[in-house]
Amino acid sequence: MRQNNQQHAIAFHLGKTAVHRQYNYCSSFSSCTRALTRRMFVKQIINNYQINTMKNLILSAAVIFTLSFNAAASNANPVNDKAQKTFNLLFKDADNVKWSEAGESYEAFFDSEGIKTRVTIDTKGNLLETIRYYNESSLPANVLYNVKNDYKGKEVFGVTEVTNKNGVNYRIVLKDDKYYTHINANNSGDTELVVKHKRGDK
């Protein structure tokens, strides 16, 4: 009887130990499963971030390339060979040249010996017009003399020199304490009043 009781006790102890081991195994498996799931989730987030980052980099590169291409295209020289040849022949000292199309002709904006200049050349290479912008120091002496003599007490504010098939014409703005006066002058120094405006800055 005592032996049977001992056997039952040993069996109960072994069974309890087995149950504990099974419980601990299940608990460890569940923990491992949760840990593995978390690692997979984190890995998926990292992969998605890397993919999205790569997409953004590719998109940014494409945008930069497009903008650079458009900027290069907008700055491309539109002038044909004939017009360019005429320009190079007449304006060897031109700086900061910028071309634009104007109907069936081209316009070049540039600096020549410190003077802002604009020229119009047609597609056949014919020079149509030259416009220069400067102050009184660049006016021909005879023109400046007549302007000063005809409009005493006025200062030359600015000059626009226009040369075309009609010859050379000077569009001159004079100023005094009260008015801006616009006049025209020809190459002989003859002047004429165009319009007179009261100064708005006084």
C-alpha positions as CSV (number, residue, x, y, z in Angstrom):
1,M,0.0,0.0,0.0
2,R,2.8,2.4,0.9
3,Q,4.6,1.5,-2.2
4,N,1.5,2.3,-4.3
5,N,1.2,5.6,-2.6
6,Q,4.8,6.4,-3.4
7,Q,4.3,5.4,-7.0
8,H,1.2,7.7,-7.2
9,A,3.2,10.5,-5.6
10,I,6.0,10.1,-8.1
11,A,3.6,10.0,-11.0
12,F,1.8,13.1,-9.8
13,H,5.1,14.9,-9.4
14,L,6.2,13.9,-12.9
15,G,2.9,14.9,-14.4
16,K,3.0,18.3,-12.7
17,T,6.5,18.9,-13.9
18,A,5.4,18.0,-17.4
19,V,2.5,20.4,-17.2
20,H,4.8,23.2,-16.1
21,R,7.3,22.4,-18.9
22,Q,4.4,22.4,-21.4
23,Y,3.2,25.7,-20.0
24,N,6.6,27.3,-20.1
25,Y,7.2,26.1,-23.6
26,C,3.9,27.6,-24.8
27,S,4.7,30.8,-23.1
28,S,8.2,30.9,-24.6
29,F,6.8,30.1,-28.1
30,S,4.2,32.9,-27.7
31,S,6.8,35.4,-26.7
32,C,9.0,34.3,-29.6
33,T,6.1,34.7,-32.0
34,R,5.3,38.2,-30.8
35,A,9.0,39.2,-31.0
36,L,9.2,37.7,-34.5
37,T,6.1,39.6,-35.6
38,R,7.5,42.8,-34.2
39,R,10.7,42.3,-36.0
40,M,8.9,41.6,-39.3
41,F,6.7,44.7,-38.8
42,V,9.7,46.9,-38.1
43,K,11.6,45.4,-41.1
44,Q,8.5,46.1,-43.3
45,I,8.4,49.7,-42.1
46,I,12.1,50.1,-42.9
47,N,11.7,48.6,-46.3
48,N,8.7,50.9,-47.1
49,Y,10.7,53.9,-45.9
50,Q,13.7,53.0,-48.1
51,I,11.4,52.5,-51.1
52,N,9.6,55.8,-50.5
53,T,12.9,57.5,-50.0
54,M,14.2,56.1,-53.3
55,K,11.1,57.2,-55.1
56,N,11.4,60.7,-53.7
57,L,15.0,60.9,-54.8
58,I,14.2,59.7,-58.3
59,L,11.3,62.2,-58.5
60,S,13.5,65.0,-57.2
61,A,16.2,64.2,-59.8
62,A,13.6,64.1,-62.5
63,V,12.2,67.5,-61.5
64,I,15.7,69.0,-61.3
65,F,16.6,67.6,-64.7
66,T,13.4,69.0,-66.3
67,L,14.0,72.5,-64.8
68,S,17.6,72.5,-65.9
69,F,16.6,71.4,-69.4
70,N,13.9,74.1,-69.7
71,A,16.3,76.7,-68.4
72,A,18.8,75.7,-71.0
73,A,16.2,75.7,-73.7
74,S,15.0,79.2,-72.7
75,N,18.6,80.5,-72.8
76,A,19.3,78.9,-76.2
77,N,20.5,81.3,-78.9
78,P,17.5,81.6,-81.4
79,V,19.4,83.6,-84.0
80,N,20.3,82.1,-87.4
81,D,23.7,82.0,-89.0
82,K,23.2,85.1,-91.3
83,A,22.1,87.3,-88.4
84,Q,24.9,86.1,-86.2
85,K,27.4,86.7,-88.9
86,T,26.3,90.4,-89.3
87,F,26.3,90.9,-85.5
88,N,29.8,89.5,-85.1
89,L,31.0,91.7,-88.0
90,L,29.6,94.9,-86.6
91,F,29.8,94.4,-82.8
92,K,33.0,92.7,-82.0
93,D,33.3,94.3,-78.6
94,A,29.8,93.3,-77.4
95,D,29.4,92.0,-73.9
96,N,26.5,90.2,-72.1
97,V,24.7,89.5,-75.4
98,K,21.1,88.2,-75.1
99,W,19.0,87.4,-78.2
100,S,15.3,87.3,-78.7
101,E,13.0,86.7,-81.6
102,A,10.8,89.6,-82.9
103,G,8.6,88.3,-85.8
104,E,10.8,87.8,-88.8
105,S,13.8,89.4,-87.2
106,Y,16.1,89.1,-84.1
107,E,16.9,91.5,-81.4
108,A,20.2,91.5,-79.5
109,F,20.6,93.3,-76.2
110,F,24.2,93.9,-75.1
111,D,26.8,96.3,-73.6
112,S,29.2,98.0,-76.0
113,E,31.9,100.2,-74.4
114,G,29.8,100.7,-71.4
115,I,26.7,101.7,-73.4
116,K,23.4,99.7,-73.3
117,T,22.6,98.8,-76.9
118,R,19.8,97.0,-78.8
119,V,20.0,96.0,-82.4
120,T,17.5,94.5,-84.8
121,I,18.7,92.2,-87.6
122,D,16.4,90.4,-90.0
123,T,16.6,86.7,-90.9
124,K,18.6,87.6,-94.1
125,G,21.3,89.2,-92.0
126,N,20.3,92.9,-92.7
127,L,20.8,95.4,-89.9
128,L,17.5,97.2,-89.5
129,E,18.0,99.4,-86.4
130,T,20.4,100.2,-83.6
131,I,19.3,101.8,-80.4
132,R,21.7,103.0,-77.7
133,Y,21.0,104.4,-74.3
134,Y,23.5,106.8,-72.6
135,N,23.9,110.3,-71.0
136,E,25.0,113.6,-72.4
137,S,28.7,112.8,-72.4
138,S,28.1,110.5,-75.4
139,L,26.1,113.0,-77.4
140,P,27.9,114.5,-80.5
141,A,29.3,117.9,-79.7
142,N,27.1,119.8,-82.2
143,V,23.9,118.1,-80.9
144,L,24.8,118.8,-77.2
145,Y,25.6,122.4,-78.0
146,N,22.3,123.1,-79.6
147,V,20.3,121.3,-76.9
148,K,22.1,123.4,-74.2
149,N,21.6,126.5,-76.2
150,D,17.9,125.9,-77.0
151,Y,17.0,124.7,-73.5
152,K,19.0,126.7,-71.1
153,G,18.9,125.8,-67.4
154,K,18.0,122.2,-68.1
155,E,20.0,119.1,-67.4
156,V,20.2,116.1,-69.8
157,F,18.6,113.3,-67.9
158,G,19.0,110.6,-70.6
159,V,19.5,110.0,-74.3
160,T,18.1,107.3,-76.6
161,E,19.9,107.3,-79.9
162,V,18.0,105.6,-82.8
163,T,19.7,104.7,-86.0
164,N,17.7,103.2,-88.9
165,K,17.0,103.8,-92.6
166,N,15.8,107.3,-91.7
167,G,19.1,108.3,-90.3
168,V,20.1,109.1,-86.7
169,N,17.6,110.5,-84.3
170,Y,18.2,111.5,-80.7
171,R,15.3,111.2,-78.2
172,I,16.4,113.3,-75.2
173,V,14.9,113.8,-71.8
174,L,15.8,117.0,-70.0
175,K,14.9,118.0,-66.5
176,D,14.9,121.0,-64.2
177,D,13.4,121.7,-60.8
178,K,9.8,121.4,-62.0
179,Y,9.6,119.5,-65.3
180,Y,10.8,116.6,-67.4
181,T,11.0,117.8,-71.0
182,H,11.1,115.4,-74.0
183,I,12.7,116.6,-77.2
184,N,13.9,115.2,-80.5
185,A,17.2,116.1,-82.2
186,N,18.6,115.1,-85.5
187,N,22.2,114.6,-86.5
188,S,22.5,118.2,-87.6
189,G,21.6,119.4,-84.1
190,D,18.1,120.6,-84.9
191,T,15.7,120.1,-82.0
192,E,12.0,120.0,-81.5
193,L,9.8,119.8,-78.4
194,V,7.8,116.6,-78.0
195,V,6.1,116.9,-74.6
196,K,6.6,118.4,-71.2
197,H,5.6,116.8,-67.9
198,K,5.5,118.1,-64.4
199,R,7.9,116.2,-62.1
200,G,6.1,113.8,-59.8
201,D,9.1,113.4,-57.5
202,K,9.0,117.1,-56.4
